[in-house]
Amino acid sequence: MKVLIPVQSAAIPFAAVERLVALRRAGVEIEALVLNVQPLFSRHVSQFTTRWARDDWRAEHGRAAMARVLALLDAGGVPHREIVEAGRPAERIAAVAAREKVDEVVATPQSFQRRWLPWLIPAGVGLAALLLTAE
């Protein structure tokens, strides 16, 4: 089973990692792909920096964002690979999932709630309650 785990620096998918560790202990063959998507730089930044410097910066920040998830996977004995991509997160997640032919993509509802819920609450309490109970 090949699982893609997109990781942002703020939202750590603890439940997903715990599930993978439990499946691994139950004898299921798992390969975890831990993905971090870094932003593209503007032309103003790009014209004053080299490509290798930008790639180096992205790799460093990507590894830092994934460090806690990778440590949890290591502790649980789950084989994994780390991938750092640059671009728009949704596009890169879809592209990596297609390229790697993953069986499952793990998402974190906490990041959705933290980012979008403040905008949705004025739209109606019913919608906000639905989102809060969707976990």
Steps between C-alpha positions, in 0.01 A plus 500: 500500500648833392380803697568868426519727804508871407653695789486870573727646762208585730267202461645162595271207405550307826190283453615392153848410623357305795274310259793410275707384797208282618458351151873430481493324838205293373718375216378718212773595251506879492709758320441856618582791272534817706450808282566865575416765242708815509394828337624628168702820517397814316696623201641779717660248735597260222694759305732564795553139611634190334284197431716275721468748789120498469492119472731474802274732702192297407670170589612633838158639591325191368711270717434722802123489438502120469739425788237413764301275265815322383609445861161347585514273195854392591396426857208290374711309250308624196715518183478840340637740242504877523409718204531879476323669209453863402174652379136519598422240768184348348660467156821347634316256728289379207804474272706303754206270575460424127873464435560269797174305451403527867212303651399769748556870569473611863360848569486697824158647578659722768680707236173544310318614810772738613530664158136517381274469803530867609369601157213252508364574847325823391329297224307302760542308820357183340777484242766563766356223720497262203867570432595458864333161522642376168815370670 
